[in-house]
Amino acid sequence: MKQTGRSKLAESLARPSVAPPSPRASFGKDFIWDEATKVAVAGTFTMAASLGIDRFVYTPLLPMMQEALWLSAVRPG
């Protein structure tokens, strides 16, 4: 029996076109830390730590940097 165009379309719509998520994608007890996830987490924490340290390092230096570049908080004129 030959299928018509309409039944082929109905059959293709009935099949899922996207594969179900793999068990590795969940954050349950079976979560596996792959290399990309480790790098992303380490980079996030490194960035947060460096921004926190930089905040306190550059705060006392700001007046000296403003003076060296002749910047002031007062508008001229």
CHARMM-style PDB file with segment names, atoms N, HN, CA, C and O in Angstrom:
ATOM      1  N   MET     1       0.847  -1.174   0.000  1.00  0.00      PROA
ATOM      2  CA  MET     1       0.000   0.000   0.000  1.00  0.00      PROA
ATOM      3  C   MET     1       0.893   1.238   0.000  1.00  0.00      PROA
ATOM      4  O   MET     1       1.845   1.329   0.776  1.00  0.00      PROA
ATOM      5  N   LYS     2       0.585   2.163  -0.854  1.00  0.00      PROA
ATOM      6  HN  LYS     2      -0.188   2.089  -1.484  1.00  0.00      PROA
ATOM      7  CA  LYS     2       1.383   3.359  -1.011  1.00  0.00      PROA
ATOM      8  C   LYS     2       0.871   4.458  -0.079  1.00  0.00      PROA
ATOM      9  O   LYS     2      -0.332   4.691   0.037  1.00  0.00      PROA
ATOM     10  N   GLN     3       1.844   5.141   0.595  1.00  0.00      PROA
ATOM     11  HN  GLN     3       2.821   4.952   0.500  1.00  0.00      PROA
ATOM     12  CA  GLN     3       1.449   6.216   1.505  1.00  0.00      PROA
ATOM     13  C   GLN     3       1.267   7.504   0.717  1.00  0.00      PROA
ATOM     14  O   GLN     3       1.993   7.784  -0.238  1.00  0.00      PROA
ATOM     15  N   THR     4       0.294   8.265   1.138  1.00  0.00      PROA
ATOM     16  HN  THR     4      -0.295   8.037   1.913  1.00  0.00      PROA
ATOM     17  CA  THR     4       0.089   9.575   0.529  1.00  0.00      PROA
ATOM     18  C   THR     4       0.939  10.604   1.257  1.00  0.00      PROA
ATOM     19  O   THR     4       1.477  10.311   2.325  1.00  0.00      PROA
ATOM     20  N   GLY     5       1.070  11.790   0.707  1.00  0.00      PROA
ATOM     21  HN  GLY     5       0.632  12.028  -0.160  1.00  0.00      PROA
ATOM     22  CA  GLY     5       1.852  12.853   1.319  1.00  0.00      PROA
ATOM     23  C   GLY     5       1.336  13.236   2.690  1.00  0.00      PROA
ATOM     24  O   GLY     5       2.113  13.564   3.587  1.00  0.00      PROA
ATOM     25  N   ARG     6       0.020  13.195   2.851  1.00  0.00      PROA
ATOM     26  HN  ARG     6      -0.611  12.929   2.123  1.00  0.00      PROA
ATOM     27  CA  ARG     6      -0.583  13.581   4.113  1.00  0.00      PROA
ATOM     28  C   ARG     6      -0.223  12.593   5.221  1.00  0.00      PROA
ATOM     29  O   ARG     6       0.065  13.019   6.340  1.00  0.00      PROA
ATOM     30  N   SER     7      -0.231  11.318   4.952  1.00  0.00      PROA
ATOM     31  HN  SER     7      -0.465  10.972   4.044  1.00  0.00      PROA
ATOM     32  CA  SER     7       0.086  10.347   5.993  1.00  0.00      PROA
ATOM     33  C   SER     7       1.579  10.379   6.329  1.00  0.00      PROA
ATOM     34  O   SER     7       1.945  10.113   7.474  1.00  0.00      PROA
ATOM     35  N   LYS     8       2.449  10.696   5.372  1.00  0.00      PROA
ATOM     36  HN  LYS     8       2.152  10.913   4.442  1.00  0.00      PROA
ATOM     37  CA  LYS     8       3.871  10.833   5.668  1.00  0.00      PROA
ATOM     38  C   LYS     8       4.096  12.014   6.613  1.00  0.00      PROA
ATOM     39  O   LYS     8       4.906  11.938   7.538  1.00  0.00      PROA
ATOM     40  N   LEU     9       3.368  13.102   6.367  1.00  0.00      PROA
ATOM     41  HN  LEU     9       2.711  13.163   5.616  1.00  0.00      PROA
ATOM     42  CA  LEU     9       3.484  14.269   7.233  1.00  0.00      PROA
ATOM     43  C   LEU     9       2.996  13.941   8.635  1.00  0.00      PROA
ATOM     44  O   LEU     9       3.639  14.310   9.618  1.00  0.00      PROA
ATOM     45  N   ALA    10       1.867  13.254   8.738  1.00  0.00      PROA
ATOM     46  HN  ALA    10       1.344  12.955   7.940  1.00  0.00      PROA
ATOM     47  CA  ALA    10       1.327  12.887  10.045  1.00  0.00      PROA
ATOM     48  C   ALA    10       2.287  11.961  10.778  1.00  0.00      PROA
ATOM     49  O   ALA    10       2.453  12.074  11.992  1.00  0.00      PROA
ATOM     50  N   GLU    11       2.921  11.045  10.050  1.00  0.00      PROA
ATOM     51  HN  GLU    11       2.787  10.953   9.063  1.00  0.00      PROA
ATOM     52  CA  GLU    11       3.865  10.130  10.676  1.00  0.00      PROA
ATOM     53  C   GLU    11       5.113  10.872  11.157  1.00  0.00      PROA
ATOM     54  O   GLU    11       5.634  10.581  12.234  1.00  0.00      PROA
ATOM     55  N   SER    12       5.591  11.832  10.357  1.00  0.00      PROA
ATOM     56  HN  SER    12       5.167  12.068   9.482  1.00  0.00      PROA
ATOM     57  CA  SER    12       6.783  12.568  10.763  1.00  0.00      PROA
ATOM     58  C   SER    12       6.488  13.478  11.958  1.00  0.00      PROA
ATOM     59  O   SER    12       7.372  13.717  12.781  1.00  0.00      PROA
ATOM     60  N   LEU    13       5.272  13.984  12.062  1.00  0.00      PROA
ATOM     61  HN  LEU    13       4.554  13.790  11.394  1.00  0.00      PROA
ATOM     62  CA  LEU    13       4.910  14.820  13.200  1.00  0.00      PROA
ATOM     63  C   LEU    13       4.719  13.994  14.462  1.00  0.00      PROA
ATOM     64  O   LEU    13       4.899  14.502  15.569  1.00  0.00      PROA
ATOM     65  N   ALA    14       4.356  12.731  14.308  1.00  0.00      PROA
ATOM     66  HN  ALA    14       4.209  12.318  13.409  1.00  0.00      PROA
ATOM     67  CA  ALA    14       4.123  11.869  15.454  1.00  0.00      PROA
ATOM     68  C   ALA    14       5.441  11.474  16.120  1.00  0.00      PROA
ATOM     69  O   ALA    14       5.480  11.272  17.334  1.00  0.00      PROA
ATOM     70  N   ARG    15       6.523  11.362  15.340  1.00  0.00      PROA
ATOM     71  HN  ARG    15       6.491  11.526  14.354  1.00  0.00      PROA
ATOM     72  CA  ARG    15       7.825  11.006  15.905  1.00  0.00      PROA
ATOM     73  C   ARG    15       8.489  12.244  16.497  1.00  0.00      PROA
ATOM     74  O   ARG    15       8.465  13.303  15.872  1.00  0.00      PROA
ATOM     75  N   PRO    16       9.068  12.142  17.663  1.00  0.00      PROA
ATOM     76  CA  PRO    16       9.766  13.309  18.217  1.00  0.00      PROA
ATOM     77  C   PRO    16      11.009  13.620  17.394  1.00  0.00      PROA
ATOM     78  O   PRO    16      11.787  12.724  17.067  1.00  0.00      PROA
ATOM     79  N   SER    17      11.190  14.885  17.065  1.00  0.00      PROA
ATOM     80  HN  SER    17      10.558  15.613  17.330  1.00  0.00      PROA
ATOM     81  CA  SER    17      12.340  15.278  16.264  1.00  0.00      PROA
ATOM     82  C   SER    17      13.551  15.610  17.134  1.00  0.00      PROA
ATOM     83  O   SER    17      14.669  15.708  16.629  1.00  0.00      PROA
ATOM     84  N   VAL    18      13.336  15.783  18.429  1.00  0.00      PROA
ATOM     85  HN  VAL    18      12.427  15.704  18.839  1.00  0.00      PROA
ATOM     86  CA  VAL    18      14.423  16.103  19.343  1.00  0.00      PROA
ATOM     87  C   VAL    18      14.609  14.923  20.283  1.00  0.00      PROA
ATOM     88  O   VAL    18      13.644  14.389  20.830  1.00  0.00      PROA
ATOM     89  N   ALA    19      15.841  14.531  20.461  1.00  0.00      PROA
ATOM     90  HN  ALA    19      16.625  14.965  20.016  1.00  0.00      PROA
ATOM     91  CA  ALA    19      16.124  13.408  21.349  1.00  0.00      PROA
ATOM     92  C   ALA    19      15.847  13.811  22.796  1.00  0.00      PROA
ATOM     93  O   ALA    19      16.067  14.965  23.165  1.00  0.00      PROA
ATOM     94  N   PRO    20      15.378  12.894  23.606  1.00  0.00      PROA
ATOM     95  CA  PRO    20      15.156  13.220  25.020  1.00  0.00      PROA
ATOM     96  C   PRO    20      16.483  13.527  25.696  1.00  0.00      PROA
ATOM     97  O   PRO    20      17.529  13.044  25.263  1.00  0.00      PROA
ATOM     98  N   PRO    21      16.446  14.330  26.759  1.00  0.00      PROA
ATOM     99  CA  PRO    21      17.701  14.686  27.434  1.00  0.00      PROA
ATOM    100  C   PRO    21      18.387  13.459  28.004  1.00  0.00      PROA
ATOM    101  O   PRO    21      17.736  12.519  28.459  1.00  0.00      PROA
ATOM    102  N   SER    22      19.688  13.481  27.974  1.00  0.00      PROA
ATOM    103  HN  SER    22      20.217  14.245  27.604  1.00  0.00      PROA
ATOM    104  CA  SER    22      20.448  12.355  28.494  1.00  0.00      PROA
ATOM    105  C   SER    22      20.483  12.422  30.017  1.00  0.00      PROA
ATOM    106  O   SER    22      20.288  13.492  30.593  1.00  0.00      PROA
ATOM    107  N   PRO    23      20.728  11.304  30.665  1.00  0.00      PROA
ATOM    108  CA  PRO    23      20.816  11.329  32.133  1.00  0.00      PROA
ATOM    109  C   PRO    23      21.961  12.194  32.637  1.00  0.00      PROA
ATOM    110  O   PRO    23      21.917  12.668  33.772  1.00  0.00      PROA
ATOM    111  N   ARG    24      23.000  12.413  31.805  1.00  0.00      PROA
ATOM    112  HN  ARG    24      23.036  12.028  30.883  1.00  0.00      PROA
ATOM    113  CA  ARG    24      24.133  13.248  32.231  1.00  0.00      PROA
ATOM    114  C   ARG    24      23.733  14.705  32.377  1.00  0.00      PROA
ATOM    115  O   ARG    24      24.415  15.454  33.077  1.00  0.00      PROA
ATOM    116  N   ALA    25      22.646  15.132  31.738  1.00  0.00      PROA
ATOM    117  HN  ALA    25      22.092  14.523  31.169  1.00  0.00      PROA
ATOM    118  CA  ALA    25      22.265  16.533  31.753  1.00  0.00      PROA
ATOM    119  C   ALA    25      21.580  16.941  33.057  1.00  0.00      PROA
ATOM    120  O   ALA    25      21.466  18.133  33.340  1.00  0.00      PROA
ATOM    121  N   SER    26      21.130  15.988  33.845  1.00  0.00      PROA
ATOM    122  HN  SER    26      21.223  15.019  33.616  1.00  0.00      PROA
ATOM    123  CA  SER    26      20.425  16.344  35.082  1.00  0.00      PROA
ATOM    124  C   SER    26      21.426  16.660  36.188  1.00  0.00      PROA
ATOM    125  O   SER    26      22.585  16.250  36.133  1.00  0.00      PROA
ATOM    126  N   PHE    27      20.960  17.391  37.184  1.00  0.00      PROA
ATOM    127  HN  PHE    27      20.018  17.724  37.228  1.00  0.00      PROA
ATOM    128  CA  PHE    27      21.806  17.737  38.316  1.00  0.00      PROA
ATOM    129  C   PHE    27      21.478  16.869  39.527  1.00  0.00      PROA
ATOM    130  O   PHE    27      21.639  17.299  40.669  1.00  0.00      PROA
ATOM    131  N   GLY    28      21.030  15.674  39.278  1.00  0.00      PROA
ATOM    132  HN  GLY    28      20.899  15.324  38.350  1.00  0.00      PROA
ATOM    133  CA  GLY    28      20.711  14.758  40.360  1.00  0.00      PROA
ATOM    134  C   GLY    28      21.949  14.075  40.883  1.00  0.00      PROA
ATOM    135  O   GLY    28      23.065  14.560  40.691  1.00  0.00      PROA
ATOM    136  N   LYS    29      21.758  12.953  41.543  1.00  0.00      PROA
ATOM    137  HN  LYS    29      20.852  12.559  41.699  1.00  0.00      PROA
ATOM    138  CA  LYS    29      22.886  12.238  42.139  1.00  0.00      PROA
ATOM    139  C   LYS    29      23.806  11.628  41.088  1.00  0.00      PROA
ATOM    140  O   LYS    29      24.951  11.294  41.391  1.00  0.00      PROA
ATOM    141  N   ASP    30      23.318  11.478  39.852  1.00  0.00      PROA
ATOM    142  HN  ASP    30      22.388  11.749  39.606  1.00  0.00      PROA
ATOM    143  CA  ASP    30      24.119  10.874  38.787  1.00  0.00      PROA
ATOM    144  C   ASP    30      24.845  11.913  37.944  1.00  0.00      PROA
ATOM    145  O   ASP    30      25.356  11.587  36.873  1.00  0.00      PROA
ATOM    146  N   PHE    31      24.900  13.152  38.407  1.00  0.00      PROA
ATOM    147  HN  PHE    31      24.485  13.417  39.277  1.00  0.00      PROA
ATOM    148  CA  PHE    31      25.540  14.204  37.611  1.00  0.00      PROA
ATOM    149  C   PHE    31      27.036  13.935  37.513  1.00  0.00      PROA
ATOM    150  O   PHE    31      27.692  13.634  38.510  1.00  0.00      PROA
ATOM    151  N   ILE    32      27.565  14.047  36.298  1.00  0.00      PROA
ATOM    152  HN  ILE    32      27.032  14.291  35.488  1.00  0.00      PROA
ATOM    153  CA  ILE    32      28.985  13.825  36.057  1.00  0.00      PROA
ATOM    154  C   ILE    32      29.613  15.152  35.680  1.00  0.00      PROA
ATOM    155  O   ILE    32      29.151  15.820  34.756  1.00  0.00      PROA
ATOM    156  N   TRP    33      30.675  15.542  36.395  1.00  0.00      PROA
ATOM    157  HN  TRP    33      31.051  14.999  37.146  1.00  0.00      PROA
ATOM    158  CA  TRP    33      31.376  16.791  36.105  1.00  0.00      PROA
ATOM    159  C   TRP    33      32.286  16.560  34.916  1.00  0.00      PROA
ATOM    160  O   TRP    33      33.343  15.943  35.052  1.00  0.00      PROA
ATOM    161  N   ASP    34      31.887  17.048  33.751  1.00  0.00      PROA
ATOM    162  HN  ASP    34      31.029  17.549  33.640  1.00  0.00      PROA
ATOM    163  CA  ASP    34      32.781  16.939  32.604  1.00  0.00      PROA
ATOM    164  C   ASP    34      33.758  18.116  32.630  1.00  0.00      PROA
ATOM    165  O   ASP    34      33.614  19.034  33.437  1.00  0.00      PROA
ATOM    166  N   GLU    35      34.731  18.079  31.757  1.00  0.00      PROA
ATOM    167  HN  GLU    35      34.848  17.333  31.101  1.00  0.00      PROA
ATOM    168  CA  GLU    35      35.822  19.062  31.784  1.00  0.00      PROA
ATOM    169  C   GLU    35      35.322  20.490  31.567  1.00  0.00      PROA
ATOM    170  O   GLU    35      35.802  21.415  32.222  1.00  0.00      PROA
ATOM    171  N   ALA    36      34.365  20.681  30.656  1.00  0.00      PROA
ATOM    172  HN  ALA    36      33.975  19.929  30.124  1.00  0.00      PROA
ATOM    173  CA  ALA    36      33.856  22.024  30.371  1.00  0.00      PROA
ATOM    174  C   ALA    36      33.144  22.613  31.588  1.00  0.00      PROA
ATOM    175  O   ALA    36      33.272  23.807  31.859  1.00  0.00      PROA
ATOM    176  N   THR    37      32.406  21.797  32.315  1.00  0.00      PROA
ATOM    177  HN  THR    37      32.302  20.827  32.095  1.00  0.00      PROA
ATOM    178  CA  THR    37      31.703  22.273  33.504  1.00  0.00      PROA
ATOM    179  C   THR    37      32.698  22.677  34.589  1.00  0.00      PROA
ATOM    180  O   THR    37      32.512  23.686  35.269  1.00  0.00      PROA
ATOM    181  N   LYS    38      33.740  21.892  34.742  1.00  0.00      PROA
ATOM    182  HN  LYS    38      33.891  21.073  34.189  1.00  0.00      PROA
ATOM    183  CA  LYS    38      34.770  22.225  35.744  1.00  0.00      PROA
ATOM    184  C   LYS    38      35.441  23.560  35.409  1.00  0.00      PROA
ATOM    185  O   LYS    38      35.668  24.386  36.293  1.00  0.00      PROA
ATOM    186  N   VAL    39      35.751  23.763  34.145  1.00  0.00      PROA
ATOM    187  HN  VAL    39      35.567  23.093  33.426  1.00  0.00      PROA
ATOM    188  CA  VAL    39      36.402  25.011  33.732  1.00  0.00      PROA
ATOM    189  C   VAL    39      35.469  26.200  33.949  1.00  0.00      PROA
ATOM    190  O   VAL    39      35.903  27.253  34.416  1.00  0.00      PROA
ATOM    191  N   ALA    40      34.198  26.037  33.617  1.00  0.00      PROA
ATOM    192  HN  ALA    40      33.844  25.182  33.238  1.00  0.00      PROA
ATOM    193  CA  ALA    40      33.232  27.126  33.777  1.00  0.00      PROA
ATOM    194  C   ALA    40      33.047  27.499  35.248  1.00  0.00      PROA
ATOM    195  O   ALA    40      33.002  28.683  35.583  1.00  0.00      PROA
ATOM    196  N   VAL    41      32.941  26.515  36.116  1.00  0.00      PROA
ATOM    197  HN  VAL    41      32.978  25.553  35.844  1.00  0.00      PROA
ATOM    198  CA  VAL    41      32.762  26.781  37.551  1.00  0.00      PROA
ATOM    199  C   VAL    41      34.016  27.417  38.133  1.00  0.00      PROA
ATOM    200  O   VAL    41      33.926  28.369  38.908  1.00  0.00      PROA
ATOM    201  N   ALA    42      35.181  26.900  37.767  1.00  0.00      PROA
ATOM    202  HN  ALA    42      35.254  26.127  37.137  1.00  0.00      PROA
ATOM    203  CA  ALA    42      36.435  27.472  38.263  1.00  0.00      PROA
ATOM    204  C   ALA    42      36.609  28.908  37.776  1.00  0.00      PROA
ATOM    205  O   ALA    42      37.061  29.766  38.534  1.00  0.00      PROA
ATOM    206  N   GLY    43      36.257  29.176  36.522  1.00  0.00      PROA
ATOM    207  HN  GLY    43      35.890  28.479  35.906  1.00  0.00      PROA
ATOM    208  CA  GLY    43      36.356  30.533  35.987  1.00  0.00      PROA
ATOM    209  C   GLY    43      35.419  31.498  36.685  1.00  0.00      PROA
ATOM    210  O   GLY    43      35.779  32.648  36.933  1.00  0.00      PROA
ATOM    211  N   THR    44      34.227  31.040  37.000  1.00  0.00      PROA
ATOM    212  HN  THR    44      33.934  30.105  36.798  1.00  0.00      PROA
ATOM    213  CA  THR    44      33.255  31.884  37.698  1.00  0.00      PROA
ATOM    214  C   THR    44      33.769  32.291  39.078  1.00  0.00      PROA
ATOM    215  O   THR    44      33.707  33.462  39.451  1.00  0.00      PROA
ATOM    216  N   PHE    45      34.276  31.315  39.830  1.00  0.00      PROA
ATOM    217  HN  PHE    45      34.327  30.364  39.526  1.00  0.00      PROA
ATOM    218  CA  PHE    45      34.774  31.619  41.167  1.00  0.00      PROA
ATOM    219  C   PHE    45      36.043  32.471  41.122  1.00  0.00      PROA
ATOM    220  O   PHE    45      36.243  33.332  41.979  1.00  0.00      PROA
ATOM    221  N   THR    46      36.890  32.235  40.136  1.00  0.00      PROA
ATOM    222  HN  THR    46      36.727  31.536  39.440  1.00  0.00      PROA
ATOM    223  CA  THR    46      38.100  33.039  40.000  1.00  0.00      PROA
ATOM    224  C   THR    46      37.756  34.490  39.688  1.00  0.00      PROA
ATOM    225  O   THR    46      38.351  35.407  40.255  1.00  0.00      PROA
ATOM    226  N   MET    47      36.803  34.700  38.795  1.00  0.00      PROA
ATOM    227  HN  MET    47      36.320  33.955  38.335  1.00  0.00      PROA
ATOM    228  CA  MET    47      36.383  36.057  38.445  1.00  0.00      PROA
ATOM    229  C   MET    47      35.772  36.767  39.653  1.00  0.00      PROA
ATOM    230  O   MET    47      36.064  37.938  39.894  1.00  0.00      PROA
ATOM    231  N   ALA    48      34.938  36.077  40.403  1.00  0.00      PROA
ATOM    232  HN  ALA    48      34.701  35.125  40.207  1.00  0.00      PROA
ATOM    233  CA  ALA    48      34.322  36.687  41.583  1.00  0.00      PROA
ATOM    234  C   ALA    48      35.366  37.053  42.622  1.00  0.00      PROA
ATOM    235  O   ALA    48      35.290  38.124  43.224  1.00  0.00      PROA
ATOM    236  N   ALA    49      36.336  36.180  42.841  1.00  0.00      PROA
ATOM    237  HN  ALA    49      36.398  35.310  42.352  1.00  0.00      PROA
ATOM    238  CA  ALA    49      37.382  36.458  43.824  1.00  0.00      PROA
ATOM    239  C   ALA    49      38.257  37.626  43.379  1.00  0.00      PROA
ATOM    240  O   ALA    49      38.592  38.490  44.190  1.00  0.00      PROA
ATOM    241  N   SER    50      38.625  37.662  42.115  1.00  0.00      PROA
ATOM    242  HN  SER    50      38.353  36.960  41.457  1.00  0.00      PROA
ATOM    243  CA  SER    50      39.499  38.742  41.651  1.00  0.00      PROA
ATOM    244  C   SER    50      38.779  40.089  41.674  1.00  0.00      PROA
ATOM    245  O   SER    50      39.399  41.106  41.986  1.00  0.00      PROA
ATOM    246  N   LEU    51      37.497  40.120  41.355  1.00  0.00      PROA
ATOM    247  HN  LEU    51      36.993  39.294  41.101  1.00  0.00      PROA
ATOM    248  CA  LEU    51      36.760  41.385  41.425  1.00  0.00      PROA
ATOM    249  C   LEU    51      36.607  41.857  42.866  1.00  0.00      PROA
ATOM    250  O   LEU    51      36.653  43.058  43.133  1.00  0.00      PROA
ATOM    251  N   GLY    52      36.427  40.933  43.784  1.00  0.00      PROA
ATOM    252  HN  GLY    52      36.390  39.958  43.566  1.00  0.00      PROA
ATOM    253  CA  GLY    52      36.324  41.308  45.186  1.00  0.00      PROA
ATOM    254  C   GLY    52      37.626  41.877  45.720  1.00  0.00      PROA
ATOM    255  O   GLY    52      37.620  42.847  46.477  1.00  0.00      PROA
ATOM    256  N   ILE    53      38.746  41.275  45.326  1.00  0.00      PROA
ATOM    257  HN  ILE    53      38.750  40.487  44.711  1.00  0.00      PROA
ATOM    258  CA  ILE    53      40.055  41.774  45.770  1.00  0.00      PROA
ATOM    259  C   ILE    53      40.352  43.112  45.100  1.00  0.00      PROA
ATOM    260  O   ILE    53      40.800  44.046  45.765  1.00  0.00      PROA
ATOM    261  N   ASP    54      40.110  43.219  43.792  1.00  0.00      PROA
ATOM    262  HN  ASP    54      39.746  42.460  43.252  1.00  0.00      PROA
ATOM    263  CA  ASP    54      40.385  44.464  43.070  1.00  0.00      PROA
ATOM    264  C   ASP    54      39.605  45.649  43.632  1.00  0.00      PROA
ATOM    265  O   ASP    54      40.088  46.781  43.634  1.00  0.00      PROA
ATOM    266  N   ARG    55      38.424  45.380  44.097  1.00  0.00      PROA
ATOM    267  HN  ARG    55      38.031  44.460  44.096  1.00  0.00      PROA
ATOM    268  CA  ARG    55      37.600  46.465  44.643  1.00  0.00      PROA
ATOM    269  C   ARG    55      38.297  47.149  45.798  1.00  0.00      PROA
ATOM    270  O   ARG    55      38.271  48.375  45.904  1.00  0.00      PROA
ATOM    271  N   PHE    56      38.925  46.363  46.670  1.00  0.00      PROA
ATOM    272  HN  PHE    56      38.947  45.367  46.584  1.00  0.00      PROA
ATOM    273  CA  PHE    56      39.574  46.933  47.841  1.00  0.00      PROA
ATOM    274  C   PHE    56      40.987  47.415  47.541  1.00  0.00      PROA
ATOM    275  O   PHE    56      41.518  48.245  48.278  1.00  0.00      PROA
ATOM    276  N   VAL    57      41.601  46.919  46.487  1.00  0.00      PROA
ATOM    277  HN  VAL    57      41.169  46.245  45.888  1.00  0.00      PROA
ATOM    278  CA  VAL    57      42.944  47.370  46.119  1.00  0.00      PROA
ATOM    279  C   VAL    57      42.884  48.730  45.439  1.00  0.00      PROA
ATOM    280  O   VAL    57      43.685  49.613  45.743  1.00  0.00      PROA
ATOM    281  N   TYR    58      41.938  48.905  44.518  1.00  0.00      PROA
ATOM    282  HN  TYR    58      41.287  48.187  44.271  1.00  0.00      PROA
ATOM    283  CA  TYR    58      41.888  50.145  43.742  1.00  0.00      PROA
ATOM    284  C   TYR    58      41.194  51.300  44.458  1.00  0.00      PROA
ATOM    285  O   TYR    58      41.368  52.450  44.056  1.00  0.00      PROA
ATOM    286  N   THR    59      40.423  51.036  45.493  1.00  0.00      PROA
ATOM    287  HN  THR    59      40.281  50.101  45.819  1.00  0.00      PROA
ATOM    288  CA  THR    59      39.730  52.112  46.200  1.00  0.00      PROA
ATOM    289  C   THR    59      40.703  53.140  46.784  1.00  0.00      PROA
ATOM    290  O   THR    59      40.485  54.336  46.590  1.00  0.00      PROA
ATOM    291  N   PRO    60      41.764  52.735  47.488  1.00  0.00      PROA
ATOM    292  CA  PRO    60      42.682  53.765  47.996  1.00  0.00      PROA
ATOM    293  C   PRO    60      43.545  54.399  46.900  1.00  0.00      PROA
ATOM    294  O   PRO    60      44.073  55.495  47.087  1.00  0.00      PROA
ATOM    295  N   LEU    61      43.687  53.726  45.774  1.00  0.00      PROA
ATOM    296  HN  LEU    61      43.257  52.835  45.622  1.00  0.00      PROA
ATOM    297  CA  LEU    61      44.492  54.274  44.685  1.00  0.00      PROA
ATOM    298  C   LEU    61      43.731  55.270  43.818  1.00  0.00      PROA
ATOM    299  O   LEU    61      44.349  56.019  43.061  1.00  0.00      PROA
ATOM    300  N   LEU    62      42.417  55.294  43.913  1.00  0.00      PROA
ATOM    301  HN  LEU    62      41.916  54.686  44.528  1.00  0.00      PROA
ATOM    302  CA  LEU    62      41.607  56.139  43.037  1.00  0.00      PROA
ATOM    303  C   LEU    62      41.953  57.626  43.148  1.00  0.00      PROA
ATOM    304  O   LEU    62      42.096  58.272  42.110  1.00  0.00      PROA
ATOM    305  N   PRO    63      42.094  58.202  44.331  1.00  0.00      PROA
ATOM    306  CA  PRO    63      42.446  59.628  44.391  1.00  0.00      PROA
ATOM    307  C   PRO    63      43.779  59.945  43.713  1.00  0.00      PROA
ATOM    308  O   PRO    63      43.912  60.980  43.059  1.00  0.00      PROA
ATOM    309  N   MET    64      44.765  59.058  43.865  1.00  0.00      PROA
ATOM    310  HN  MET    64      44.657  58.218  44.396  1.00  0.00      PROA
ATOM    311  CA  MET    64      46.060  59.289  43.217  1.00  0.00      PROA
ATOM    312  C   MET    64      45.943  59.185  41.691  1.00  0.00      PROA
ATOM    313  O   MET    64      46.585  59.945  40.966  1.00  0.00      PROA
ATOM    314  N   MET    65      45.133  58.254  41.211  1.00  0.00      PROA
ATOM    315  HN  MET    65      44.612  57.636  41.799  1.00  0.00      PROA
ATOM    316  CA  MET    65      44.952  58.123  39.762  1.00  0.00      PROA
ATOM    317  C   MET    65      44.209  59.327  39.198  1.00  0.00      PROA
ATOM    318  O   MET    65      44.535  59.798  38.109  1.00  0.00      PROA
ATOM    319  N   GLN    66      43.208  59.836  39.930  1.00  0.00      PROA
ATOM    320  HN  GLN    66      42.943  59.453  40.815  1.00  0.00      PROA
ATOM    321  CA  GLN    66      42.485  61.019  39.475  1.00  0.00      PROA
ATOM    322  C   GLN    66      43.403  62.232  39.417  1.00  0.00      PROA
ATOM    323  O   GLN    66      43.338  63.022  38.474  1.00  0.00      PROA
ATOM    324  N   GLU    67      44.248  62.378  40.412  1.00  0.00      PROA
ATOM    325  HN  GLU    67      44.301  61.737  41.177  1.00  0.00      PROA
ATOM    326  CA  GLU    67      45.168  63.510  40.447  1.00  0.00      PROA
ATOM    327  C   GLU    67      46.192  63.414  39.308  1.00  0.00      PROA
ATOM    328  O   GLU    67      46.534  64.425  38.696  1.00  0.00      PROA
ATOM    329  N   ALA    68      46.667  62.232  39.031  1.00  0.00      PROA
ATOM    330  HN  ALA    68      46.389  61.410  39.528  1.00  0.00      PROA
ATOM    331  CA  ALA    68      47.663  62.059  37.974  1.00  0.00      PROA
ATOM    332  C   ALA    68      47.087  62.388  36.597  1.00  0.00      PROA
ATOM    333  O   ALA    68      47.807  62.849  35.711  1.00  0.00      PROA
ATOM    334  N   LEU    69      45.772  62.146  36.420  1.00  0.00      PROA
ATOM    335  HN  LEU    69      45.187  61.771  37.140  1.00  0.00      PROA
ATOM    336  CA  LEU    69      45.133  62.437  35.127  1.00  0.00      PROA
ATOM    337  C   LEU    69      44.405  63.780  35.132  1.00  0.00      PROA
ATOM    338  O   LEU    69      43.688  64.092  34.180  1.00  0.00      PROA
ATOM    339  N   TRP    70      44.574  64.566  36.168  1.00  0.00      PROA
ATOM    340  HN  TRP    70      45.156  64.312  36.941  1.00  0.00      PROA
ATOM    341  CA  TRP    70      43.949  65.886  36.319  1.00  0.00      PROA
ATOM    342  C   TRP    70      42.414  65.790  36.227  1.00  0.00      PROA
ATOM    343  O   TRP    70      41.767  66.616  35.583  1.00  0.00      PROA
ATOM    344  N   LEU    71      41.868  64.795  36.866  1.00  0.00      PROA
ATOM    345  HN  LEU    71      42.394  64.124  37.389  1.00  0.00      PROA
ATOM    346  CA  LEU    71      40.400  64.645  36.914  1.00  0.00      PROA
ATOM    347  C   LEU    71      39.903  65.194  38.228  1.00  0.00      PROA
ATOM    348  O   LEU    71      40.592  65.111  39.245  1.00  0.00      PROA
ATOM    349  N   SER    72      38.703  65.757  38.211  1.00  0.00      PROA
ATOM    350  HN  SER    72      38.144  65.824  37.385  1.00  0.00      PROA
ATOM    351  CA  SER    72      38.121  66.210  39.456  1.00  0.00      PROA
ATOM    352  C   SER    72      36.613  65.977  39.411  1.00  0.00      PROA
ATOM    353  O   SER    72      36.029  65.809  38.340  1.00  0.00      PROA
ATOM    354  N   ALA    73      36.005  65.968  40.569  1.00  0.00      PROA
ATOM    355  HN  ALA    73      36.480  66.104  41.439  1.00  0.00      PROA
ATOM    356  CA  ALA    73      34.569  65.761  40.674  1.00  0.00      PROA
ATOM    357  C   ALA    73      33.802  67.052  40.438  1.00  0.00      PROA
ATOM    358  O   ALA    73      32.581  67.018  40.282  1.00  0.00      PROA
ATOM    359  N   VAL    74      34.490  68.193  40.409  1.00  0.00      PROA
ATOM    360  HN  VAL    74      35.482  68.221  40.536  1.00  0.00      PROA
ATOM    361  CA  VAL    74      33.862  69.507  40.219  1.00  0.00      PROA
ATOM    362  C   VAL    74      33.841  69.847  38.741  1.00  0.00      PROA
ATOM    363  O   VAL    74      34.834  69.689  38.031  1.00  0.00      PROA
ATOM    364  N   ARG    75      32.676  70.322  38.292  1.00  0.00      PROA
ATOM    365  HN  ARG    75      31.869  70.450  38.868  1.00  0.00      PROA
ATOM    366  CA  ARG    75      32.572  70.751  36.897  1.00  0.00      PROA
ATOM    367  C   ARG    75      33.199  72.133  36.717  1.00  0.00      PROA
ATOM    368  O   ARG    75      33.009  73.023  37.547  1.00  0.00      PROA
ATOM    369  N   PRO    76      33.921  72.298  35.664  1.00  0.00      PROA
ATOM    370  CA  PRO    76      34.477  73.637  35.429  1.00  0.00      PROA
ATOM    371  C   PRO    76      33.384  74.611  35.010  1.00  0.00      PROA
ATOM    372  O   PRO    76      32.457  74.254  34.283  1.00  0.00      PROA
ATOM    373  N   GLY    77      33.509  75.815  35.471  1.00  0.00      PROA
ATOM    374  HN  GLY    77      34.262  76.105  36.062  1.00  0.00      PROA
ATOM    375  CA  GLY    77      32.705  76.935  35.040  1.00  0.00      PROA
ATOM    376  C   GLY    77      31.329  76.958  35.471  1.00  0.00      PROA
ATOM    377  OT1 GLY    77      30.592  77.886  35.137  1.00  0.00      PROA
TER     378      GLY     77
END
